[in-house]
Structure formats: C-alpha cells, structure tokens
C-alpha cells in the first residue's frame, strides 16, 4: 500500500525537514513547499494528499490565504502552524477553514498526534485501538460515542465536547474556547456552563473519564496523552 501523502508548507527549510522526517517515521510521504502558493500547486499535482500542514507567516501567500483557496477545491484536513498564540490567530484559522492549529515552538510528537487525530476524524471515526482514546469510538455520522462497545447516553453538548477533546489528545482547551466553539460566539452565559457539562461527561465516562479527561486547573480541559 502506498504511503499517504501529506503536504508541509513552511518557508523555514529546517522546520520542513524536521516535520518531514517525523512524518516518514510514521509511514507518511511528506511533500514540501516553501509557501502557500507552492503548497496549492503541490496539492493540484497530488490530489490524493490526505492532509496539509500550513505555516501562517510565509512569503508570496500566507497560510490563511492558502487555506481559504484550498477550501474552494478540497475539504482535506488542515493544520496551521503559528508562532503567535493570541486568540485572534485561532479564530482566524478556523474561519479560513483550518481544522486545527499548533503554536511554535511545538513538539513534533504532539504534531504527529494531531495529524493522526485529524486523519481519524476525516475517516468519520476515532479508532478504539490507539492511545489515549483506547476503548472509545465516535461515530461522527450518527453523533454517537461508544465506550467499550456500548453507546453512551450523551447530550449534544456533551458529545461535542468529547469529540473536540478526543480529536486533539494532549491539547488543552480553555473554558472560553470550548464555550465559543460549541455554544457559539453569541452565547450569553459564563464558563461555569462548560464546567458543569464536563463534570457530567466525566461521570458518564466512568473510569475512562476519571483517568483520561483531565482538568488543567486555571486553564481548561484535555484528554491526557
């Protein structure tokens, strides 16, 4: 079976090479590009690529514009790399069509986890055979989560919180981010709404939730890697 192609666009050759090496170790075929315009050209030459990693700040065409143009022709998963951590960056990324973002400097191991999570998501399923989601399966088409083969009785908001965290293992989502992403930016309420939903979700997940759904005090929540 041919290796799955992943396009890596960054104007820093050393970073492209580093990410490419880790992708090869995981069995992928990296295709490198120096800017957003070349990334789009690479995708047109390789329409079977399964994911694109885009740096935000690149010459000729930045990551935001490249992602917007990519969305006109494809829905493949996109991870944005940004040296900035302001909330504006994340919101801009999601509005341009990005699926996830990673802030520099980053751990290549964490980036590989994000790649795996997005590829499982694009396949419509989160496998129950890999950590940290072992035992958990999410059917995105049916909006149902299964734990050890048994369906969980979740509200829609509980399901969406679980899906968001499970797709991005190790990433900490602040209460404000979860409130905006799941309830919407125009929601009138406070972060205690998130806390109560996570508490109920953790209870429904039993031992799995107690060991994996973690509170990062003063920040938010994550599924522990």
SEROSE-988714 format. One record per residue (C-alpha): residue number from 1; x, y, z. Coordinates in nm, 4 decimals, m for minus. Layout:
residues N
+-----+----------+----------+----------+
:  nr :        u :        v :        w :
+-----+----------+----------+----------+
: NUM :        X :        Y :        Z :
...
+-----+----------+----------+----------+
***
This chain:
residues 225
+-----+----------+----------+----------+
:  nr :        u :        v :        w :
+-----+----------+----------+----------+
:   1 :   0.0000 :   0.0000 :   0.0000 :
:   2 :   0.1349 :   0.3421 :  m0.0973 :
:   3 :   0.2202 :   0.5834 :   0.1828 :
:   4 :  m0.0357 :   0.8578 :   0.2468 :
:   5 :   0.0816 :   1.1964 :   0.1213 :
:   6 :   0.0943 :   1.4990 :   0.3498 :
:   7 :   0.1877 :   1.8443 :   0.2207 :
:   8 :   0.4102 :   2.0501 :   0.4529 :
:   9 :   0.4345 :   2.4218 :   0.3737 :
:  10 :   0.6803 :   2.6405 :   0.5640 :
:  11 :   0.9409 :   2.8908 :   0.4493 :
:  12 :   1.1919 :   2.7526 :   0.7035 :
:  13 :   1.3751 :   2.4635 :   0.5379 :
:  14 :   1.4945 :   2.3183 :   0.8698 :
:  15 :   1.1411 :   2.3019 :   1.0074 :
:  16 :   1.0068 :   2.1427 :   0.6871 :
:  17 :   1.2838 :   1.8861 :   0.7045 :
:  18 :   1.2176 :   1.8114 :   1.0715 :
:  19 :   0.8436 :   1.7637 :   1.0200 :
:  20 :   0.9117 :   1.5589 :   0.7073 :
:  21 :   1.1445 :   1.3253 :   0.8971 :
:  22 :   0.8823 :   1.2606 :   1.1647 :
:  23 :   0.6135 :   1.2013 :   0.9023 :
:  24 :   0.8339 :   0.9446 :   0.7278 :
:  25 :   0.8933 :   0.7656 :   1.0570 :
:  26 :   0.5147 :   0.7384 :   1.0938 :
:  27 :   0.4825 :   0.5927 :   0.7457 :
:  28 :   0.3655 :   0.9030 :   0.5559 :
:  29 :   0.5073 :   1.0598 :   0.2399 :
:  30 :   0.5797 :   1.4295 :   0.3017 :
:  31 :   0.5640 :   1.6744 :   0.0132 :
:  32 :   0.7416 :   2.0005 :   0.0939 :
:  33 :   0.6505 :   2.3524 :  m0.0203 :
:  34 :   0.8146 :   2.6877 :   0.0584 :
:  35 :   0.4979 :   2.8991 :   0.0641 :
:  36 :   0.1216 :   2.8853 :   0.0340 :
:  37 :   0.1155 :   2.9243 :  m0.3441 :
:  38 :   0.3535 :   2.6323 :  m0.3909 :
:  39 :   0.1501 :   2.4277 :  m0.1411 :
:  40 :  m0.1600 :   2.4734 :  m0.3574 :
:  41 :   0.0374 :   2.3760 :  m0.6673 :
:  42 :   0.1649 :   2.0688 :  m0.4832 :
:  43 :  m0.1924 :   1.9718 :  m0.3973 :
:  44 :  m0.3039 :   2.0094 :  m0.7585 :
:  45 :  m0.0209 :   1.7759 :  m0.8602 :
:  46 :  m0.1076 :   1.5394 :  m0.5753 :
:  47 :  m0.4872 :   1.5461 :  m0.5337 :
:  48 :  m0.4642 :   1.2227 :  m0.3348 :
:  49 :  m0.2867 :   1.4037 :  m0.0487 :
:  50 :  m0.4723 :   1.3367 :   0.2778 :
:  51 :  m0.3687 :   1.6386 :   0.4887 :
:  52 :  m0.1917 :   1.9727 :   0.4651 :
:  53 :   0.0262 :   2.1435 :   0.7274 :
:  54 :   0.0466 :   2.5199 :   0.6659 :
:  55 :   0.2687 :   2.7746 :   0.8362 :
:  56 :   0.0864 :   3.1035 :   0.8928 :
:  57 :   0.3647 :   3.3506 :   0.8073 :
:  58 :   0.5032 :   3.2702 :   0.4612 :
:  59 :   0.6107 :   3.4911 :   0.1680 :
:  60 :   0.4036 :   3.5306 :  m0.1510 :
:  61 :   0.0964 :   3.3642 :   0.0022 :
:  62 :   0.0453 :   3.3180 :   0.3758 :
:  63 :  m0.1221 :   3.0216 :   0.5420 :
:  64 :  m0.4592 :   3.1924 :   0.5915 :
:  65 :  m0.4988 :   3.2720 :   0.2224 :
:  66 :  m0.3693 :   2.9312 :   0.1151 :
:  67 :  m0.6210 :   2.7613 :   0.3426 :
:  68 :  m0.9086 :   2.9712 :   0.2087 :
:  69 :  m0.8129 :   2.8908 :  m0.1507 :
:  70 :  m0.7696 :   2.5232 :  m0.0684 :
:  71 :  m1.1208 :   2.5161 :   0.0763 :
:  72 :  m1.2549 :   2.6222 :  m0.2646 :
:  73 :  m1.1398 :   2.2915 :  m0.4115 :
:  74 :  m1.0977 :   2.0454 :  m0.1235 :
:  75 :  m1.2040 :   1.9562 :   0.2303 :
:  76 :  m0.8863 :   1.7720 :   0.3311 :
:  77 :  m0.7805 :   1.8360 :   0.6922 :
:  78 :  m0.5545 :   2.1385 :   0.7523 :
:  79 :  m0.3260 :   2.2069 :   1.0481 :
:  80 :  m0.1952 :   2.5615 :   1.0846 :
:  81 :   0.1466 :   2.6333 :   1.2369 :
:  82 :   0.1678 :   2.9720 :   1.4084 :
:  83 :   0.4346 :   3.1486 :   1.6116 :
:  84 :   0.1643 :   3.3593 :   1.7716 :
:  85 :  m0.0703 :   3.2359 :   2.0420 :
:  86 :  m0.3311 :   3.5122 :   2.0541 :
:  87 :  m0.6942 :   3.4045 :   2.0327 :
:  88 :  m0.7186 :   3.6044 :   1.7076 :
:  89 :  m0.4920 :   3.3553 :   1.5360 :
:  90 :  m0.7053 :   3.0582 :   1.6304 :
:  91 :  m1.0297 :   3.2278 :   1.5298 :
:  92 :  m0.8803 :   3.3438 :   1.2005 :
:  93 :  m0.7592 :   2.9917 :   1.1348 :
:  94 :  m1.0967 :   2.8308 :   1.1951 :
:  95 :  m1.2731 :   3.0995 :   0.9898 :
:  96 :  m1.0368 :   3.0349 :   0.6983 :
:  97 :  m1.1249 :   2.6654 :   0.7099 :
:  98 :  m0.8440 :   2.5198 :   0.9224 :
:  99 :  m0.9222 :   2.2156 :   1.1342 :
: 100 :  m0.6559 :   2.2629 :   1.3996 :
: 101 :  m0.3546 :   2.4752 :   1.4835 :
: 102 :  m0.0245 :   2.4211 :   1.6624 :
: 103 :   0.1737 :   2.7035 :   1.8198 :
: 104 :   0.5510 :   2.7243 :   1.7659 :
: 105 :   0.7703 :   2.6046 :   1.9201 :
: 106 :   0.5990 :   2.2678 :   1.9235 :
: 107 :   0.6828 :   1.9067 :   1.9959 :
: 108 :   0.6972 :   1.7004 :   1.6741 :
: 109 :   0.5440 :   1.4134 :   1.8713 :
: 110 :   0.2425 :   1.6273 :   1.9598 :
: 111 :   0.2131 :   1.7379 :   1.5964 :
: 112 :   0.2066 :   1.3723 :   1.4888 :
: 113 :  m0.0755 :   1.3094 :   1.7392 :
: 114 :  m0.2710 :   1.5960 :   1.5850 :
: 115 :  m0.2103 :   1.4512 :   1.2375 :
: 116 :  m0.3365 :   1.1099 :   1.3475 :
: 117 :  m0.6403 :   1.2615 :   1.5182 :
: 118 :  m0.7402 :   1.4621 :   1.2120 :
: 119 :  m0.6967 :   1.1665 :   0.9793 :
: 120 :  m0.9159 :   0.9534 :   1.2053 :
: 121 :  m1.1689 :   1.2362 :   1.2072 :
: 122 :  m1.1695 :   1.2700 :   0.8283 :
: 123 :  m1.2405 :   0.8992 :   0.8104 :
: 124 :  m1.5516 :   0.9567 :   1.0222 :
: 125 :  m1.4300 :   0.7554 :   1.3169 :
: 126 :  m1.1940 :   0.7647 :   1.6109 :
: 127 :  m1.0309 :   0.4269 :   1.6434 :
: 128 :  m1.0598 :   0.2325 :   1.9650 :
: 129 :  m0.7193 :   0.0778 :   1.9161 :
: 130 :  m0.4880 :   0.3715 :   1.9865 :
: 131 :  m0.3978 :   0.5696 :   2.2954 :
: 132 :  m0.5210 :   0.7878 :   2.4507 :
: 133 :  m0.8644 :   0.7035 :   2.3117 :
: 134 :  m0.8428 :   0.3280 :   2.3642 :
: 135 :  m1.1890 :   0.1917 :   2.4314 :
: 136 :  m1.3564 :   0.4990 :   2.2839 :
: 137 :  m1.5159 :   0.5094 :   1.9398 :
: 138 :  m1.7017 :   0.8061 :   1.7980 :
: 139 :  m1.9340 :   0.7707 :   1.5034 :
: 140 :  m1.9426 :   1.1242 :   1.3618 :
: 141 :  m2.2128 :   1.0383 :   1.1101 :
: 142 :  m2.4568 :   0.9133 :   1.3742 :
: 143 :  m2.3478 :   1.1530 :   1.6541 :
: 144 :  m2.2955 :   0.8577 :   1.8868 :
: 145 :  m1.9998 :   0.7773 :   2.1123 :
: 146 :  m1.9240 :   0.4219 :   2.2240 :
: 147 :  m1.7165 :   0.3147 :   2.5208 :
: 148 :  m1.6024 :  m0.0477 :   2.5176 :
: 149 :  m1.8641 :  m0.1147 :   2.2527 :
: 150 :  m2.1565 :   0.0326 :   2.4493 :
: 151 :  m2.3291 :   0.3546 :   2.3387 :
: 152 :  m2.3042 :   0.6477 :   2.5775 :
: 153 :  m2.6149 :   0.8479 :   2.6620 :
: 154 :  m2.4794 :   1.1955 :   2.5985 :
: 155 :  m2.6471 :   1.5269 :   2.5370 :
: 156 :  m2.5467 :   1.7031 :   2.2151 :
: 157 :  m2.3192 :   1.9452 :   2.4009 :
: 158 :  m2.1534 :   1.6618 :   2.5965 :
: 159 :  m2.0978 :   1.4760 :   2.2706 :
: 160 :  m1.9442 :   1.7839 :   2.1058 :
: 161 :  m1.7095 :   1.8438 :   2.3990 :
: 162 :  m1.5958 :   1.4814 :   2.3910 :
: 163 :  m1.5469 :   1.4887 :   2.0143 :
: 164 :  m1.3418 :   1.8099 :   2.0270 :
: 165 :  m1.1132 :   1.6824 :   2.3046 :
: 166 :  m1.0776 :   1.3292 :   2.1637 :
: 167 :  m0.9828 :   1.4594 :   1.8210 :
: 168 :  m0.6982 :   1.6599 :   1.9753 :
: 169 :  m0.5419 :   1.4445 :   2.2501 :
: 170 :  m0.2991 :   1.6330 :   2.4691 :
: 171 :  m0.4252 :   1.9738 :   2.3660 :
: 172 :  m0.5674 :   2.1922 :   2.6419 :
: 173 :  m0.8854 :   2.3790 :   2.5548 :
: 174 :  m0.9685 :   2.6731 :   2.7768 :
: 175 :  m1.3221 :   2.7093 :   2.9066 :
: 176 :  m1.3622 :   3.0192 :   2.6895 :
: 177 :  m1.2522 :   2.8309 :   2.3771 :
: 178 :  m1.4978 :   2.5473 :   2.4413 :
: 179 :  m1.7743 :   2.7972 :   2.5088 :
: 180 :  m1.7082 :   2.9761 :   2.1790 :
: 181 :  m1.6536 :   2.6631 :   1.9688 :
: 182 :  m1.9513 :   2.4634 :   2.0969 :
: 183 :  m2.2064 :   2.7147 :   2.2238 :
: 184 :  m2.1175 :   2.9845 :   1.9716 :
: 185 :  m1.9688 :   3.3324 :   1.9971 :
: 186 :  m2.3050 :   3.4948 :   2.0605 :
: 187 :  m2.3897 :   3.2708 :   2.3562 :
: 188 :  m2.4839 :   3.4674 :   2.6658 :
: 189 :  m2.3523 :   3.2753 :   2.9658 :
: 190 :  m2.0369 :   3.2049 :   3.1611 :
: 191 :  m1.7727 :   2.9346 :   3.1762 :
: 192 :  m1.9479 :   2.7519 :   3.4603 :
: 193 :  m2.1713 :   2.6078 :   3.1872 :
: 194 :  m1.8655 :   2.4307 :   3.0445 :
: 195 :  m1.7601 :   2.3059 :   3.3884 :
: 196 :  m2.0985 :   2.1500 :   3.4590 :
: 197 :  m2.1124 :   1.9756 :   3.1213 :
: 198 :  m1.7593 :   1.8385 :   3.1579 :
: 199 :  m1.8395 :   1.7151 :   3.5084 :
: 200 :  m2.1432 :   1.5230 :   3.3817 :
: 201 :  m1.9457 :   1.3932 :   3.0850 :
: 202 :  m1.6664 :   1.2663 :   3.3092 :
: 203 :  m1.9218 :   1.0854 :   3.5262 :
: 204 :  m2.0786 :   0.9165 :   3.2228 :
: 205 :  m1.7331 :   0.8080 :   3.1032 :
: 206 :  m1.6661 :   0.6340 :   3.4351 :
: 207 :  m1.3128 :   0.5041 :   3.4892 :
: 208 :  m1.2155 :   0.6088 :   3.1357 :
: 209 :  m1.3154 :   0.9667 :   3.2097 :
: 210 :  m1.1515 :   0.9683 :   3.5516 :
: 211 :  m0.8172 :   0.8576 :   3.4053 :
: 212 :  m0.8161 :   1.0487 :   3.0754 :
: 213 :  m1.0454 :   1.3528 :   3.0876 :
: 214 :  m0.8285 :   1.5900 :   3.2876 :
: 215 :  m0.8792 :   1.9349 :   3.4341 :
: 216 :  m0.5860 :   2.1723 :   3.3864 :
: 217 :  m0.6505 :   2.3987 :   3.6830 :
: 218 :  m0.6863 :   2.7636 :   3.5989 :
: 219 :  m0.6926 :   2.6862 :   3.2253 :
: 220 :  m0.9369 :   2.4254 :   3.0981 :
: 221 :  m0.9616 :   2.0606 :   2.9924 :
: 222 :  m0.7824 :   1.7975 :   2.7871 :
: 223 :  m0.7736 :   1.4262 :   2.7174 :
: 224 :  m0.4397 :   1.3210 :   2.8532 :
: 225 :  m0.1804 :   1.1669 :   2.6223 :
+-----+----------+----------+----------+
***
